[in-house]
């Protein structure tokens, strides 16, 4: 017969455990110490098993019957309720231990060895600001592509398209790590490719080579700070990136070998943004120096040779000249730095002239430009092959070509042919 609450309350413990049956396998186990436990006896796959359903009176008679019925429904479909409970408990533990934030932090820790300290800090900040508030507590196994896209859409709405692209790469790395550590079977981040808006590439303006004489004449006629004029000439002769020469130190120059070695990173200058930057590819880059470049450095040395920085600031010699110095000078000379030419455009002009001359291999030009080779296998060979002998001749030819264009335009091809003759 079915139990009643009155029977349960009136039951007296004995010297041995007593079973009070309710029906359909449900019974109350009354222990000698007075404790009362609900149990369900059932058979599955030919084996008799017991399932704990709670403690009386915390679990009432009606609640125990409800849990019995739910268990019997599982049994009816061939599911063992005991194993189902274990699986659910394991899933709950996994959801806590393997949340997106915990997996992301583990991925970051494992990956940070291949990053600089500053880069690792920037990535962690992006995770903490852009992702953890939205995805941090979510179990990584439950995340779908639409879930991963949601925080990226918010970044996209702010117009920060570059940031959205970087954060998407971080998400892909995190979810790929989850696959590699057997937390998920497939990477849902792969399907985000092409889902975000892409900022249209804006090429830095550069003058046609025919206007080089005009540029050189305006540089020479400029009435600005002497060091600024020398910086323009140096940038033209070496066509390196702005941060590479702005943060340049005198001890990086080897006058005996006529070379400048841009380190992979530099000592930080307090209060100067990005002053740790060295060569953009994060590996030392050798820059051969032409005779004309050495002459410019000799003039600069008279101005800043007693300081650490080659291009020391006007107001504070312990800080470099402003990143806007070169472009400000170009605007003073009458150029629109968004349409005509900017400092970075010197690189495009040099590359164009070197290619047009037909004298130099593309590999040597790419190495001189310090471009990253996209093909990993080919990059390994180019990295080992510095092409220094050819590059020394190349930068000297470029400096001579600039000299040849001080009054009238001489095409790179014509100068190259004249040199051959």
C-alpha positions in Angstrom: 0.0 0.0 0.0 1.1 3.6 -0.6 2.6 5.5 2.2 1.2 8.6 3.9 2.9 11.4 5.8 1.2 10.2 9.0 2.7 6.7 8.6 6.2 8.2 7.9 6.1 10.5 11.0 4.8 7.7 13.2 7.4 5.2 12.1 9.8 4.2 14.9 13.4 3.3 14.2 14.5 -0.3 15.1 17.8 -1.9 15.8 18.2 -2.6 12.0 17.3 -0.4 9.0 13.6 -0.6 8.0 12.2 -0.2 4.5 8.8 1.5 4.1 7.5 0.7 0.6 5.4 3.3 -1.3 5.1 1.4 -4.6 6.7 1.2 -8.1 10.2 0.7 -6.5 10.0 3.7 -4.2 10.7 3.2 -0.5 11.8 5.1 2.6 14.8 3.7 4.4 14.5 4.3 8.1 17.9 3.9 9.9 18.4 3.1 13.6 19.6 6.6 14.2 16.3 8.0 12.9 17.5 9.3 9.6 15.1 8.8 6.6 16.3 8.4 3.0 14.2 8.0 -0.1 15.4 5.2 -2.4 14.3 3.8 -5.8 14.9 0.2 -6.6 14.9 -0.4 -10.4 16.3 -2.8 -13.0 18.0 -1.8 -16.2 20.0 -3.9 -18.6 19.1 -6.9 -16.4 20.8 -5.4 -13.3 19.1 -4.3 -10.1 20.2 -0.9 -9.0 19.3 1.8 -6.3 18.9 5.5 -6.8 18.9 8.0 -4.0 16.0 10.5 -4.3 16.6 12.7 -1.2 16.2 12.9 2.6 12.9 13.2 4.4 11.4 15.6 5.5 13.5 18.0 3.2 12.3 15.9 0.3 8.6 15.4 0.9 6.6 12.3 0.0 5.0 14.1 -3.0 8.4 15.3 -4.2 9.9 11.8 -3.8 7.1 10.4 -6.0 7.7 13.1 -8.6 11.4 12.2 -8.7 10.5 8.5 -9.0 8.3 9.1 -11.9 11.0 11.2 -13.7 13.5 8.4 -13.1 11.1 5.8 -14.4 10.5 7.8 -17.6 14.3 7.7 -18.2 14.3 3.9 -17.6 11.5 3.5 -20.1 13.7 5.1 -22.8 16.7 2.9 -21.9 18.6 5.6 -19.9 20.1 4.7 -16.5 19.0 7.5 -14.1 22.1 6.9 -11.9 24.4 7.4 -14.9 22.4 10.3 -16.1 22.8 12.0 -12.8 26.6 11.4 -12.9 26.8 12.8 -16.4 24.8 15.9 -15.4 27.0 16.5 -12.4 30.2 16.1 -14.5 28.7 18.5 -17.1 28.0 21.1 -14.3 31.6 20.8 -13.0 32.9 21.1 -16.5 30.8 24.2 -17.1 32.4 25.8 -14.1 36.0 24.7 -14.7 35.9 25.1 -18.5 34.2 28.5 -18.8 35.3 30.6 -21.8 37.2 32.9 -19.4 39.1 30.0 -17.8 40.0 28.5 -21.2 40.9 31.9 -22.5 43.3 32.6 -19.6 44.9 29.2 -20.0 45.3 29.9 -23.8 46.8 33.3 -23.1 49.3 31.9 -20.5 50.4 29.1 -22.9 50.8 31.5 -25.8 52.4 34.5 -24.1 55.9 32.9 -24.4 55.9 33.8 -28.1 54.7 37.4 -27.5 56.5 40.4 -26.2 55.4 41.4 -22.6 53.6 44.5 -24.0 51.8 42.5 -26.7 50.7 39.9 -24.2 49.3 42.6 -21.9 47.4 44.2 -24.7 45.8 40.9 -25.7 44.8 40.2 -22.1 43.3 43.6 -21.8 41.2 43.0 -24.9 39.9 39.7 -23.5 39.0 41.3 -20.2 37.3 44.4 -21.7 35.7 43.1 -24.9 35.0 39.4 -24.3 34.8 38.3 -20.6 31.8 40.5 -19.8 29.8 38.8 -22.5 31.3 35.3 -22.8 33.4 34.8 -19.6 31.0 32.7 -17.6 29.6 30.7 -20.5 30.7 27.0 -20.7 33.1 26.9 -23.7 31.3 23.7 -24.9 28.0 25.5 -25.3 29.2 28.4 -27.4 28.0 28.6 -31.0 29.2 30.8 -33.8 26.4 33.3 -33.1 27.5 33.6 -29.5 31.1 34.3 -30.5 30.0 36.9 -33.0 27.8 38.9 -30.5 30.7 40.8 -28.8 32.4 41.3 -32.1 29.2 43.0 -33.4 29.3 45.4 -30.5 32.9 46.4 -31.4 32.0 46.7 -35.0 29.1 49.1 -34.1 31.6 51.4 -32.5 33.5 51.6 -35.8 36.6 49.9 -34.3 37.0 47.5 -37.3 40.7 46.8 -36.7 40.0 45.9 -33.1 37.2 43.6 -34.1 39.4 41.8 -36.5 42.1 41.3 -33.8 39.6 40.1 -31.2 38.2 37.7 -33.8 41.7 36.2 -34.1 41.9 35.9 -30.4 38.6 34.0 -30.2 39.7 31.7 -33.0 42.9 30.9 -31.1 41.0 30.3 -27.8 38.5 28.0 -29.4 41.2 26.2 -31.4 43.0 25.6 -28.1 39.7 24.2 -26.7 39.6 21.7 -29.5 43.3 20.8 -29.0 42.7 20.1 -25.3 39.6 17.9 -26.1 37.1 20.3 -24.5 35.1 20.6 -27.7 35.0 18.6 -30.9 34.9 21.4 -33.5 35.9 25.1 -33.6 32.8 27.3 -34.1 35.0 30.3 -34.6 36.0 29.1 -38.0 32.6 30.0 -39.4 33.1 33.7 -38.4 35.4 34.2 -41.4 34.0 37.0 -43.6 31.2 37.9 -41.1 32.8 41.2 -40.1 33.1 44.4 -42.0 36.6 45.1 -43.3 38.1 48.5 -43.4 39.1 49.5 -46.9 42.9 49.6 -47.2 44.2 53.1 -47.4 47.5 53.3 -49.2 49.9 55.9 -48.0 50.3 58.7 -50.5 53.5 58.9 -52.5 54.7 61.2 -55.2 55.2 60.0 -58.8 58.9 59.6 -59.4 58.8 62.4 -61.9 58.2 64.8 -59.0 61.2 63.8 -57.1 63.3 66.8 -58.2 60.5 69.1 -56.9 60.5 67.3 -53.5 64.3 67.5 -53.1 64.3 71.2 -54.0 61.5 72.0 -51.5 63.4 70.0 -48.8 66.6 72.0 -49.4 64.6 75.3 -49.4 62.7 74.5 -46.1 63.3 77.1 -43.4 62.4 74.8 -40.5 64.5 73.3 -37.7 67.9 72.0 -39.0 67.3 68.6 -37.5 63.9 68.3 -39.2 65.5 68.9 -42.6 68.2 66.3 -41.8 65.5 63.9 -40.7 63.7 64.3 -44.0 66.9 63.7 -45.9 67.7 60.7 -43.7 64.2 59.2 -44.2 64.5 59.6 -48.0 67.9 58.0 -48.1 67.1 55.0 -45.9 63.3 54.7 -46.5 62.8 53.0 -43.1 59.6 53.3 -41.1 59.0 56.3 -38.9 59.3 54.5 -35.5 62.4 52.8 -36.7 64.4 56.0 -37.1 62.6 58.2 -34.6 63.7 56.0 -31.7 67.2 55.4 -33.2 70.1 55.5 -30.8 73.7 56.4 -31.7 75.0 53.1 -30.4 73.0 51.3 -33.1 75.3 52.7 -35.8 78.5 51.0 -36.9 80.4 53.7 -38.8 83.3 51.4 -39.6 81.0 49.0 -41.4 78.6 51.7 -42.6 75.6 49.9 -41.2 72.8 50.6 -38.8 71.3 47.6 -37.0 67.7 48.3 -35.9 67.2 46.0 -32.8 64.1 43.8 -32.4 63.1 46.0 -29.5 64.5 49.0 -27.6 64.7 50.2 -24.0 61.5 52.0 -23.1 61.6 55.8 -22.9 59.4 56.8 -20.0 56.4 58.7 -21.1 56.9 58.0 -24.8 54.3 55.8 -26.4 55.6 52.8 -28.4 59.2 53.7 -27.6 60.0 50.0 -27.1 59.6 49.5 -30.8 62.5 48.4 -32.9 62.3 46.7 -36.3 58.7 46.1 -37.2 59.2 42.4 -38.0 60.5 42.0 -34.4 63.9 40.7 -35.4 67.1 42.8 -35.9 67.2 44.5 -39.3 70.5 45.6 -40.9 70.4 48.8 -42.9 73.5 49.5 -45.1 74.3 53.2 -45.2 75.3 55.0 -48.3 78.0 57.7 -48.4 75.3 60.4 -48.6 73.6 58.9 -45.5 76.8 58.8 -43.6 77.3 62.5 -44.5 73.8 63.3 -43.2 74.6 61.4 -39.9 77.8 63.4 -39.5 75.7 66.6 -39.7 73.2 65.2 -37.2 76.0 64.2 -34.8 77.0 67.8 -34.5 73.6 68.5 -33.2 72.7 65.5 -31.1 75.8 63.4 -30.8 76.1 64.1 -27.1 72.7 62.5 -26.5 71.5 58.9 -26.7 68.8 59.6 -29.3 69.9 60.5 -32.9 66.7 62.5 -33.5 66.3 64.1 -30.1 63.3 66.2 -29.3 63.5 70.0 -29.6 62.1 70.6 -26.1 63.3 67.5 -24.3 66.5 65.8 -25.7 65.7 62.7 -23.7 62.6 62.1 -25.9 62.5 61.7 -29.6 61.2 64.2 -32.1 57.4 64.1 -32.6 55.9 61.4 -34.8 54.3 64.3 -36.8 57.6 66.1 -37.5 58.2 64.8 -41.0 54.5 65.2 -42.1 54.3 68.7 -40.6 57.4 69.7 -42.6 55.9 68.3 -45.8 52.7 70.2 -45.2 54.8 73.3 -44.6 56.3 72.7 -48.0 52.9 72.7 -49.6 52.1 69.0 -49.7 48.8 67.4 -48.7 50.0 64.5 -46.6 46.7 62.6 -47.1 46.7 63.0 -50.9 50.2 64.0 -52.2 52.9 62.4 -50.1 53.6 61.5 -46.4 56.7 60.3 -44.7 55.7 56.6 -45.1 55.3 57.3 -48.8 59.1 57.6 -49.2 59.2 53.8 -48.9 56.8 53.3 -51.8 58.8 55.8 -53.9 62.1 54.0 -53.2 60.6 50.6 -53.9 59.2 51.8 -57.2 62.5 53.3 -58.3 64.5 50.2 -57.3 62.1 47.9 -59.2 62.0 50.2 -62.3 65.8 50.2 -62.5 65.8 46.5 -63.2 69.1 46.2 -61.3 68.1 44.5 -58.2 66.4 41.2 -57.3 63.0 41.4 -55.7 64.2 39.3 -52.8 67.0 41.8 -52.1 64.5 44.8 -52.3 62.0 43.0 -50.0 64.8 42.4 -47.5 65.9 46.0 -47.7 62.3 47.1 -47.2 62.0 44.7 -44.2 58.8 43.2 -45.5 57.5 40.0 -44.0 57.5 37.2 -46.5 54.0 35.5 -46.6 55.3 32.1 -47.6 56.7 30.5 -44.5 59.2 28.2 -46.2 60.4 30.9 -48.5 60.7 33.3 -45.5 63.1 31.0 -43.8 65.5 31.2 -46.8 65.1 35.0 -47.2 65.6 35.5 -43.5 69.0 33.7 -43.7 70.0 35.4 -46.9 70.6 39.0 -45.9 71.7 40.0 -49.5 74.0 42.5 -47.8 76.4 42.9 -50.7 73.7 43.6 -53.2 71.8 45.8 -50.7 74.9 47.9 -50.1 75.1 48.6 -53.8 71.4 49.2 -53.9 71.2 51.9 -51.3 74.2 53.6 -52.8 72.5 53.5 -56.2 69.4 55.0 -54.7 71.3 57.8 -53.0 73.1 58.5 -56.3 69.8 58.5 -58.2 68.4 61.1 -55.7 71.5 63.2 -56.4 71.0 62.9 -60.1 67.4 64.2 -59.7 68.2 67.4 -57.8 67.6 69.6 -60.8 65.8 67.5 -63.5 64.1 64.2 -63.6 66.2 61.2 -64.6 64.3 57.9 -64.7 65.6 54.9 -62.7 65.8 53.0 -66.0 67.9 55.7 -67.7 70.3 56.0 -64.8 70.6 52.2 -64.7 71.4 52.1 -68.5 73.9 54.9 -68.1 75.6 53.0 -65.3 75.9 49.9 -67.5 77.3 51.9 -70.3 
